[in-house]
Amino acid sequence: MSTDFSIRPVGIPAPAQIITTSNTAANEAVQTDLPVSQTVAASNTSAPVRNDLPNSENISRQVVFDQAAASFVFQVVNDRTDAVVNQFPDEAMLRRRAYFHAEDLKSKPSRPLNTDVSA
């Protein structure tokens, strides 16, 4: 494999078009300064963005290993009802991973474990 790296132009370079603007239009433009009572400015009174979940005092986070999918699952669980509020990866992704994991296990030839210890 070569260690040199170079970029070479391909084809004929296109000529650059030069566009000139008239300064008379800019000089004759309408003045845009407004009185303070008519100006519009961005307000800074919006509520800050929050990424936490509602009722955060009633939730816990846990990590579970799904053996069928052979992957870790990160869950947010409601402590009162033990219901999963949010999880990553979602159920569809876990089912897809479990399917492909099972297919991989089928396609691999099973080998007996070498448990003989020779001295």
Disulfide bonds with the S-S distance in Angstrom:
none
